[in-house]
């Protein structure tokens, strides 16, 4: 019973952690409104896979590796460059909204969708902190005390299911809503999604800047 409560608790935390707008949410939305629901789910699955890896890092004590400034800078550089590329591609797609619901290879490809979600998620090492904070809260509430191997695995499963589940539900909702959106309006939707991706890149740019110009 305690493990069930821990799973539900971690599930809720995972959903909350996935709500703030990020690159994975935008890429999921792009595919969902473009009519590629399965590809949108693969973005969510890719993101959840990277979240699971970082969760394992947090649970099993490898997190200190991410404290090296050069490692952090490398991840931030990867994240910024990837978001710039995706922002450009999204802008290009916004100029031809009539093609969004057709066989667009870049959006329809499930492998590319999975890789996109995984890479975007993997370029965000600070998610380790979210895992650690969530686990600490669970322990304070007595849901993960004592902290056994089983408790860690249950918490990992719940958190990953919450993060991936939120994106999957978001994809379903947007996929259904897009039927009520005129084709010409999809171009504007993609344009603003591209702007969102570009703005999000500055989160990673800031991380790179801190490496070269550390705050006193």
Secondary structure as UniProt FT lines:
FT   HELIX           2..19
FT   HELIX           23..33
FT   TURN            34..35
FT   HELIX           37..59
FT   TURN            60..61
FT   HELIX           63..67
FT   HELIX           69..94
FT   TURN            95..96
FT   HELIX           97..99
FT   TURN            100..101
FT   HELIX           105..108
FT   HELIX           110..122
FT   TURN            125..126
FT   HELIX           127..140
FT   TURN            141..142
FT   HELIX           149..177
FT   HELIX           178..180
FT   HELIX           183..212
//
